[in-house]
Amino acid sequence: MAARKPVFNQQVLYDTTPLPDSIPKVKEIGASSAPLLSASFFIGARCRAYNDDYMQCKTENPGRGEFECMKEGRRVTRCARSVIQDINTHCLEQFRNHWECLENNNQQLWQCRPAEWKLNKCVYNKLNLEKHIPDQPTQSTPVHLRQRQVFAHRWIQRWEKPFIPGQPETEEPEKNLPPSK
């Protein structure tokens, strides 16, 4: 048994020390995990150069990378913020549908593929950003384009097709109309 009594601290600590002037000021993204997950591949597509600079800086400064690389980190944050803002401006409905689906399905991407395909189409058409999974084998269908998601709670309907940039779109049949006689 421990001799010391447990002490629980419910107080929030704030560091009021301002950052030095050499570190650029940037407003934080202000998004929860579901919108960030929904936009993550588009952030990666647009902000790759900034991410690479930040990771290179952290590699070159082991142990002090967080402090030495604040400028690069702020650039990454500023770029990610611009991507979220552009998606909110041009594809708000599709973006909201996708991240709400993620929020309601424990952030499991395979549960939300139809909403993801609509978001991918809108972002590609309006922002020219394409979802690409790094290190995906070229001879297999990428996981986000598969028509059948094995662990999903509901089947993907035949008319729900993945968006593939550069391929012609097929017409969607009327979903809720009874068959004509």
N, C-alpha and C positions, 0 to 999 in steps of 0.2 A: 504494500500500500504506500502511496506517495505521501510524503510529509507536507507537501505544499498543497494548499487549497486551490482548486481551479478558479480562475478569474475570467469572466467573459466580458469582452469589451465590445459594445455596440456603437461606438463612436466612429464617425467617418473623419479621416484625416485629410486635410487639403494642404498641398504644398503651394504657398503663395509666392515662392521665389520666381521672379520672371526669367524667362529664357534669355540668353545673351542676344544682342542685336545681330550677330553673325548667322543666327538660325532664322530662316524666313518664317513669318507667321502664316498659318494656314488654319482654316476652319475645319473641324473634324467632320467626318462623313455623316454621322448621326443616323445610321441605319442599324437595324437589328440583324441577326444572323441569317434569317430567311431571305430578305432582299439582297444581302451580300452574296449568299450562295446562288441565288437566281441570276445575278449579274456577274458572277465571278469569271466565267469564261470570256465575257466581253471585256471586262476589266483587264484580264490577262492579254487579250488580243491588242488592245489599244495601248496599254501601259507596259508592255514587255521591256522596252529599252530602259525605262526608269527602274523597273524591278531588277533587271540585270545589273544596273549600276549600284543599286542598294546592296544586293547580295555580294557583288564583288568587293564593295567597301567593307562589308562585315567580314568577309573572308580575309581581307588584308589587315584587319584590325581585330585579331582574336582577343576576346575578353573585354574590349572597350568599344566594340562595334556599335553598341546602342548610342554611345555618346559621340563618337567620332563621325557617325553617319546620319546625324539628324537632318542635315540638308537633303540628302538623298531620300530619306524616309518621308520628309515633307513633300517632296516632289511626287512620290508614289501616292501619298494621300490626296494631293491636289488632282492628280490624274484620275484616280478612282472616283473622286467626287464629281469630276466633270462627266465621267461615263454614266454614273447614276443620274445626274441631272439631265443628260441628253435622253436617256431611256425614259425618264419620267416625263419629259417634254413630248417625245414622239410616240412612245408605245406604252402609255400609262395603263390602259385597260389590260393589255396582255401581260404586262409586268406584274401588275397587282394580282391578276388571276393566278399566275405562276407562283409568286412567293406566298400567297395565301394558301395555295394547295400544299406547298412545302411546309408551311407552318402547321397545317392541320394533319399532315402525314409524317410527323417526326423527322422532317428534313430528308426523307427518302426520295431521291430523284426519280426512281423508277415508278413511283406512284403517280407522277405528274407529267408524264411524257407528252400527252396531247396538248396541255397548256404550254409546255416547253417548246413544242414545235411551232405553235402560233407566235410565241415570243421570238424565237429564232428567225422566223420569216419577217416579222415586223422590223427587228433590229437590222437584219441584212438589207432589207429594202430601203430603210430610212437612214441608217447610220453606216451602212456598208461594213459592218462587223460580223464576222462569221465565227460560230462556235467550233472550236477545234480542240480535241483532247490530245495532249502531248503524248508521244511515244505509243500511239495507237498503231497496231500492225496494219500494213497496207492491204493485205490479202483478206482481211475480215471486215465485216460490217461494224462500224463503230457502235458502241452500246447505246448511245442516245438516238440512233437511227433505226434500231430494231423494232419491227412491228409487234413482236411478241415480247412482253416483259414478264419473265418467269414468276417473280415474286409479287407482282402487283395485285392489289385487292380486286380490281375490276379488269375485265378484258378490254382491250383497245378495239373499238369498232372498225369495221372494214373501211368506212369512209374517212377515218382519221389516219391521215398519211403523214409521215415525217417530211419536214421541209429540207430539201437538199438543194443548195445553191447551184444554179446552172442547169438544172433539169426542168423540163416543162411540167407545169402543174396539171393535175388531172381534175376534172370537174367533180364536185361533190354531189352525190345523189340527195334528193330530198329525204330528210331523216324521219320526220314524224308524219308523213302523209301515208294514208292507207293505199294499198295497191289499187290501181285503176282496173275496172272491169271491162 
